[in-house]
Amino acid sequence: MIDFDCAPPTETPPPFDNRFAALDQLTRLRIETDAQHQPVLSAHLDAHIAYLSALMGQQLPFGEYISITQGCTPHGWTRDYVEHRAWIAKEAVGSLGISWNEHTWRNLRSVSEQLPAAEVGAAITEYADKHEPSVRRLVNTDADFNLTIEDVEIDAYWTYWLDGAGHNTRLRINKKNASFSRVDAYRFALHEILGHALQYSSLTAHAEANTVEWPRILAVHCPHQVLFEGLAQVLPWIASRDDETVVARTRIDHFTNLVRGQLHILINGGATATDCRDLAHRQVPWWTDEQIAQELYDRSRNPQFRSYLWSYPAGIDWFIRLVEAGGATPMEVLREAYKRPLTPSELHELWPAGPIIGGNL
């Protein structure tokens, strides 16, 4: 499944007859890249082979599956660390006069003006236009991109999703889940448009002007996804460090993603659904049983989400800590991230003193 194609072909290639035909071709390519000592291509082919095998029913052990596809080991986070991040999140929402209880999320959303559906597009465009010059300076890119926005209604966890090819991007808004406040529109503009869309177009532009060793076909089950989702989740905070509402939303996202990471590990490690639900309720009191049940199913039974959803907790934790550390390294990482799709090991090379991606257990 291609999420973004940085080198779209001039002609549509013929489809494979079946999944085994695709698997056989990927396996042959993997033998060639190994013989030619092309480790970057080999790692991506390993991810494609693991994901395709999972689609056909092969159930790799969780740790192995995540390591191959997302490029990092799912260690998980200590209880003390998760509690520390919960305390930071509580302080952030408390600064807005919001208590930590089953109503926290509803009250946090009510802080920002809710937008009528007819005004959402204009608000997103306004925020993207306002912050585009500063983000471009931050990441050092002048790549152009063409954006198409579509409304859909899909029974899926996501509110919005971006994909595309070359310098053309498609943004789908899932009206089944979508509900926008002004801060949502701001975060949407930074995450999807100035994060994903601008980043993918920048990668395309860099590959058009330079010889690159990374495969120019991007998919969410490959080891660059930790970079993409980690950076996109934190970019709204980077661009508005002094906005208390943006800070609170980012701190909540960080903490709740750590909890999701715990659930991801537990449900794949043999824990009961009831034990996972009870843990989730203790830590995130505003989550419903229905929300928790969907999280558990997606992270254990869906071959795509079993891999891809790990990029959110692993990515946001590393980028939050990168920004908190300060210094020159965050700027270096941001600029490199708009030139090449960095894997977790490459992120570690840029910040050797940083935390282990995927947890501190």
Backbone torsions as a table, in degrees:
resi	resn	phi	psi	omega
1	MET	NA	115.6	-178.9
2	ILE	-86.9	125.3	177.2
3	ASP	-88.8	-40.7	176.7
4	PHE	-152.6	136.2	-178.5
5	ASP	-111.6	110.1	-179.3
6	CYS	-83.1	-1.2	177.4
7	ALA	-143.1	65.7	-176.0
8	PRO	-61.5	135.2	-179.6
9	PRO	-71.7	154.5	178.6
10	THR	-72.1	-27.7	177.6
11	GLU	-124.1	144.7	179.3
12	THR	-68.5	122.2	-179.6
13	PRO	-69.8	151.5	179.3
14	PRO	-67.1	144.2	179.5
15	PRO	-74.5	155.6	173.5
16	PHE	-72.5	153.7	-179.9
17	ASP	-67.3	-34.6	-178.5
18	ASN	-162.8	175.7	-176.1
19	ARG	-67.8	-33.3	178.7
20	PHE	-66.8	-35.3	176.9
21	ALA	-62.8	-41.4	176.8
22	ALA	-65.1	-42.4	-179.9
23	LEU	-62.9	-42.2	179.0
24	ASP	-61.6	-40.8	-179.9
25	GLN	-68.1	-41.8	176.7
26	LEU	-61.6	-39.6	179.9
27	THR	-65.7	-39.5	176.9
28	ARG	-64.8	-42.2	176.9
29	LEU	-62.3	-38.4	180.0
30	ARG	-63.3	-38.8	177.5
31	ILE	-64.2	-40.0	179.9
32	GLU	-65.6	-45.6	-178.4
33	THR	-66.5	-32.4	176.5
34	ASP	-66.4	-44.5	179.8
35	ALA	-65.3	-31.6	-178.9
36	GLN	-91.0	3.8	178.2
37	HIS	56.0	55.5	177.1
38	GLN	-114.6	80.7	-172.8
39	PRO	-62.9	-32.8	-179.2
40	VAL	-66.1	-48.2	178.0
41	LEU	-64.3	-39.0	179.7
42	SER	-61.2	-41.4	-179.1
43	ALA	-64.3	-40.5	179.2
44	HIS	-69.6	-39.0	177.0
45	LEU	-64.0	-38.6	176.4
46	ASP	-58.2	-41.0	179.9
47	ALA	-65.0	-44.1	179.1
48	HIS	-63.3	-41.5	-179.5
49	ILE	-65.5	-42.4	179.9
50	ALA	-63.9	-43.2	-179.1
51	TYR	-67.6	-45.0	179.7
52	LEU	-63.2	-39.9	177.1
53	SER	-62.2	-38.8	178.3
54	ALA	-65.4	-36.9	177.5
55	LEU	-61.8	-26.2	-179.2
56	MET	-96.8	9.9	171.6
57	GLY	107.7	-8.0	179.4
58	GLN	-72.4	125.3	-175.5
59	GLN	-107.0	88.5	176.4
60	LEU	-66.9	148.5	173.0
61	PRO	-54.0	144.0	-172.0
62	PHE	-55.0	-50.3	-177.7
63	GLY	-60.2	-40.5	179.2
64	GLU	-67.1	-42.7	-178.3
65	TYR	-62.9	-44.8	179.3
66	ILE	-67.3	-42.6	-179.7
67	SER	-60.4	-41.4	-178.8
68	ILE	-72.3	-43.4	-174.4
69	THR	-85.6	-47.9	-176.7
70	GLN	-93.8	-8.8	173.5
71	GLY	78.7	13.6	177.7
72	CYS	-146.5	153.8	-179.4
73	THR	-85.2	131.3	-179.6
74	PRO	-79.0	75.2	179.7
75	HIS	-67.3	-40.8	-173.2
76	GLY	89.6	174.7	-173.3
77	TRP	-118.8	145.9	-178.5
78	THR	-66.8	157.2	177.6
79	ARG	-60.2	-41.4	-179.8
80	ASP	-61.2	-39.9	-178.7
81	TYR	-68.1	-44.0	178.7
82	VAL	-62.6	-41.3	178.3
83	GLU	-65.2	-36.5	176.9
84	HIS	-62.7	-43.1	179.2
85	ARG	-70.3	-30.5	173.7
86	ALA	-64.3	-42.1	179.4
87	TRP	-62.0	-42.2	178.6
88	ILE	-63.0	-42.1	179.4
89	ALA	-65.0	-41.4	178.5
90	LYS	-62.3	-40.8	177.6
91	GLU	-62.9	-39.8	-178.0
92	ALA	-66.8	-44.9	179.2
93	VAL	-73.3	-30.5	177.0
94	GLY	-63.6	-31.8	177.9
95	SER	-65.0	-18.1	176.7
96	LEU	-96.7	5.7	180.0
97	GLY	80.3	23.2	-176.2
98	ILE	-109.7	130.3	179.1
99	SER	-83.5	161.9	-178.7
100	TRP	-97.4	100.2	-179.0
101	ASN	-160.0	-164.8	-177.4
102	GLU	-67.9	-10.3	-179.4
103	HIS	-104.6	4.7	-173.7
104	THR	-57.1	-49.1	-175.5
105	TRP	-65.4	-42.8	178.7
106	ARG	-62.1	-43.6	-179.1
107	ASN	-68.6	-35.1	178.4
108	LEU	-66.1	-39.6	178.8
109	ARG	-67.9	-30.3	-177.4
110	SER	-75.5	-13.5	179.0
111	VAL	-62.5	-35.0	-177.7
112	SER	-101.3	144.8	-178.9
113	GLU	-58.8	130.2	176.1
114	GLN	-78.6	138.6	-175.4
115	LEU	-101.4	134.5	169.8
116	PRO	-62.2	149.2	-176.5
117	ALA	-54.0	-36.4	-176.6
118	ALA	-68.2	-18.4	-176.7
119	GLU	-101.5	-5.9	-174.2
120	VAL	-63.1	-49.2	-177.3
121	GLY	-58.6	-43.3	-179.6
122	ALA	-65.3	-38.5	-179.8
123	ALA	-67.1	-42.1	178.5
124	ILE	-61.8	-45.9	179.7
125	THR	-62.6	-40.0	179.4
126	GLU	-61.5	-45.9	-179.4
127	TYR	-68.0	-39.5	179.0
128	ALA	-63.9	-44.2	179.6
129	ASP	-64.3	-39.9	-177.9
130	LYS	-64.6	-42.1	-173.2
131	HIS	-97.7	-7.2	-177.8
132	GLU	-58.8	-45.5	-179.8
133	PRO	-59.7	-42.9	-177.9
134	SER	-70.1	-37.1	177.8
135	VAL	-67.9	-41.4	177.8
136	ARG	-59.4	-41.8	177.3
137	ARG	-64.8	-39.9	-177.6
138	LEU	-62.5	-43.0	-174.7
139	VAL	-101.0	-4.0	174.9
140	ASN	60.8	61.4	176.9
141	THR	-138.5	144.5	173.7
142	ASP	-121.2	17.3	-179.2
143	ALA	-65.9	138.2	175.9
144	ASP	-93.3	155.7	175.1
145	PHE	-146.0	150.6	177.9
146	ASN	-108.8	125.7	-173.9
147	LEU	-113.3	130.6	172.3
148	THR	-117.0	132.0	-179.1
149	ILE	-110.6	130.6	179.4
150	GLU	-125.3	142.5	172.1
151	ASP	-97.1	131.5	177.7
152	VAL	-135.2	166.5	172.7
153	GLU	-130.8	104.2	-174.8
154	ILE	-129.9	138.1	177.7
155	ASP	-80.8	80.7	-177.6
156	ALA	-146.5	165.6	-175.0
157	TYR	-70.4	-25.7	-168.9
158	TRP	-83.9	147.6	176.0
159	THR	-91.9	-35.3	177.6
160	TYR	-148.1	153.5	-174.5
161	TRP	-148.5	136.8	-179.0
162	LEU	-121.6	135.1	173.7
163	ASP	-148.5	-178.2	179.7
164	GLY	157.8	-162.8	-177.6
165	ALA	-152.6	139.7	178.7
166	GLY	61.7	-119.6	178.3
167	HIS	-107.0	11.6	179.1
168	ASN	-107.6	126.5	-179.4
169	THR	-124.3	147.6	178.3
170	ARG	-119.3	126.7	178.2
171	LEU	-111.9	119.8	178.4
172	ARG	-105.2	130.1	176.5
173	ILE	-105.2	120.1	-178.2
174	ASN	-84.8	98.8	-175.3
175	LYS	-64.8	-17.6	177.5
176	LYS	-65.2	-31.6	-178.1
177	ASN	-111.8	-17.6	-168.6
178	ALA	-71.9	131.7	172.7
179	SER	-153.3	116.4	-168.6
180	PHE	-112.9	131.8	165.1
181	SER	-104.5	179.1	178.9
182	ARG	-64.8	-40.5	179.4
183	VAL	-68.9	-31.4	174.6
184	ASP	-62.9	-45.0	-179.9
185	ALA	-62.0	-40.4	177.2
186	TYR	-62.7	-50.4	-178.4
187	ARG	-63.9	-37.4	177.0
188	PHE	-59.8	-47.6	-178.6
189	ALA	-61.9	-42.5	-178.9
190	LEU	-73.5	-42.5	-176.7
191	HIS	-69.1	-55.5	-170.9
192	GLU	-86.2	-42.6	-173.6
193	ILE	-87.1	-55.9	-178.7
194	LEU	-84.1	-16.6	172.0
195	GLY	-86.8	-83.9	-172.9
196	HIS	-64.1	-55.4	-172.9
197	ALA	-61.1	-49.5	-180.0
198	LEU	-65.8	-37.3	-179.5
199	GLN	-66.6	-46.8	-178.9
200	TYR	-63.8	-41.1	178.1
201	SER	-65.6	-36.2	177.7
202	SER	-65.9	-40.0	176.1
203	LEU	-62.3	-42.6	177.8
204	THR	-60.0	-46.8	-178.8
205	ALA	-62.9	-41.3	-179.7
206	HIS	-65.7	-39.8	-179.7
207	ALA	-71.4	-29.1	177.0
208	GLU	-69.4	-29.2	-175.7
209	ALA	-99.4	-10.6	-174.9
210	ASN	-139.4	156.3	171.2
211	THR	-79.9	125.2	-177.5
212	VAL	-120.8	152.7	-179.5
213	GLU	-96.8	-10.1	-177.9
214	TRP	-88.3	145.8	178.3
215	PRO	-67.9	135.6	-172.3
216	ARG	-90.3	16.1	172.3
217	ILE	-109.5	118.9	-174.3
218	LEU	-107.6	134.7	178.7
219	ALA	-138.5	150.6	-173.3
220	VAL	-71.0	-11.0	178.0
221	HIS	-96.6	19.0	-178.7
222	CYS	-111.5	162.1	-167.5
223	PRO	-74.5	7.4	172.1
224	HIS	-92.0	-6.2	-171.7
225	GLN	-69.2	-28.0	176.1
226	VAL	-59.9	-41.6	175.8
227	LEU	-62.6	-52.1	-173.4
228	PHE	-60.4	-49.0	-176.6
229	GLU	-77.1	-33.8	177.9
230	GLY	-63.6	-49.4	-178.8
231	LEU	-66.2	-43.3	-178.0
232	ALA	-63.2	-35.7	179.4
233	GLN	-69.6	-30.5	-173.9
234	VAL	-97.1	-18.8	-177.0
235	LEU	-57.2	-39.7	177.2
236	PRO	-58.8	-36.2	178.2
237	TRP	-70.9	-41.7	179.4
238	ILE	-59.1	-39.4	-176.8
239	ALA	-79.2	-16.3	-177.7
240	SER	-142.1	64.5	-173.7
241	ARG	-64.6	-24.2	-174.7
242	ASP	-100.5	2.0	179.6
243	ASP	-84.7	112.5	-173.6
244	GLU	-62.0	-35.1	-179.8
245	THR	-70.2	-42.5	177.0
246	VAL	-63.8	-41.6	178.1
247	VAL	-60.4	-46.4	-178.8
248	ALA	-62.6	-43.3	179.3
249	ARG	-63.5	-39.4	179.5
250	THR	-67.5	-41.5	179.7
251	ARG	-66.1	-39.3	176.0
252	ILE	-64.2	-44.5	179.0
253	ASP	-59.1	-43.0	-179.4
254	HIS	-61.2	-51.6	-178.2
255	PHE	-62.3	-48.4	-176.7
256	THR	-66.5	-30.4	175.2
257	ASN	-69.0	-33.3	173.8
258	LEU	-63.3	-40.3	177.4
259	VAL	-65.4	-43.1	176.2
260	ARG	-59.1	-38.2	176.8
261	GLY	-62.1	-40.9	175.7
262	GLN	-59.5	-46.8	-179.9
263	LEU	-62.6	-39.1	179.9
264	HIS	-58.3	-44.8	179.8
265	ILE	-70.5	-45.3	-175.3
266	LEU	-63.2	-47.6	-175.1
267	ILE	-69.4	-27.2	176.2
268	ASN	-86.3	-8.7	-179.8
269	GLY	-103.1	7.8	175.9
270	GLY	101.5	2.5	177.5
271	ALA	-67.5	152.9	178.5
272	THR	-76.7	155.1	177.4
273	ALA	-61.5	-36.0	-179.7
274	THR	-66.1	-42.9	178.2
275	ASP	-62.5	-40.7	178.5
276	CYS	-64.1	-43.0	179.0
277	ARG	-61.5	-44.2	-178.2
278	ASP	-63.7	-40.3	176.5
279	LEU	-62.2	-45.4	-178.7
280	ALA	-62.0	-41.9	179.9
281	HIS	-65.4	-37.5	179.1
282	ARG	-65.1	-36.1	-174.6
283	GLN	-91.4	-36.4	-178.1
284	VAL	-126.3	86.0	-170.5
285	PRO	-65.7	-14.8	-179.0
286	TRP	-92.3	-3.8	176.5
287	TRP	-74.3	139.5	177.7
288	THR	-92.1	163.1	175.7
289	ASP	-58.2	-39.1	-179.2
290	GLU	-63.8	-42.1	178.4
291	GLN	-63.0	-43.7	-178.4
292	ILE	-65.5	-43.4	179.6
293	ALA	-59.9	-40.4	179.0
294	GLN	-66.3	-40.7	176.8
295	GLU	-58.1	-46.3	-176.9
296	LEU	-64.8	-41.7	-179.7
297	TYR	-65.9	-49.7	-178.0
298	ASP	-59.0	-40.6	-173.8
299	ARG	-82.1	-4.0	-178.8
300	SER	-125.4	-36.3	-172.2
301	ARG	-104.7	-23.8	-179.3
302	ASN	-89.1	115.1	-175.1
303	PRO	-58.1	-35.4	179.6
304	GLN	-72.0	-51.8	-176.2
305	PHE	-69.5	-28.9	177.6
306	ARG	-57.9	-32.5	175.3
307	SER	-89.8	-58.6	-168.2
308	TYR	-61.1	-40.9	-175.5
309	LEU	-66.5	-16.6	176.4
310	TRP	-69.1	-23.2	-178.3
311	SER	-65.4	-24.9	-178.0
312	TYR	-69.9	-56.5	178.3
313	PRO	-66.2	-41.3	-179.8
314	ALA	-63.4	-41.4	-176.8
315	GLY	-73.0	-47.4	-176.8
316	ILE	-67.0	-35.3	179.9
317	ASP	-64.6	-44.8	-178.2
318	TRP	-65.9	-42.5	-177.5
319	PHE	-73.5	-34.4	173.9
320	ILE	-59.1	-46.7	-177.7
321	ARG	-70.4	-30.8	175.3
322	LEU	-63.0	-47.1	-179.3
323	VAL	-67.0	-40.8	179.0
324	GLU	-61.9	-33.5	-178.5
325	ALA	-68.7	-29.3	177.8
326	GLY	69.1	-159.6	-178.7
327	GLY	80.1	-161.3	-176.3
328	ALA	-86.9	-18.0	-173.6
329	THR	-62.3	-43.7	179.0
330	PRO	-55.1	-41.1	179.0
331	MET	-64.3	-41.8	179.3
332	GLU	-62.8	-43.3	-179.7
333	VAL	-64.2	-44.9	-178.8
334	LEU	-60.2	-42.3	-178.1
335	ARG	-71.2	-37.3	176.4
336	GLU	-67.4	-33.5	-176.8
337	ALA	-68.2	-18.7	177.2
338	TYR	-99.6	8.5	174.3
339	LYS	-110.3	-34.8	-175.9
340	ARG	-150.9	148.1	-179.6
341	PRO	-78.2	93.8	-174.6
342	LEU	-69.4	137.3	174.1
343	THR	-90.0	167.8	176.7
344	PRO	-55.0	-39.1	179.3
345	SER	-66.5	-35.0	177.8
346	GLU	-72.8	-34.8	173.5
347	LEU	-61.8	-41.4	178.6
348	HIS	-63.2	-37.0	178.3
349	GLU	-63.6	-34.8	178.4
350	LEU	-74.4	-26.9	179.8
351	TRP	-137.7	74.3	-177.0
352	PRO	-60.5	-27.3	-179.2
353	ALA	-83.3	-2.6	-176.8
354	GLY	-76.8	174.8	-178.2
355	PRO	-71.7	161.2	174.1
356	ILE	-68.7	128.6	-179.9
357	ILE	-74.2	125.7	-179.7
358	GLY	108.7	3.2	174.6
359	GLY	127.6	165.0	-175.8
360	ASN	-118.7	16.4	177.3
361	LEU	-73.0	NA	NA
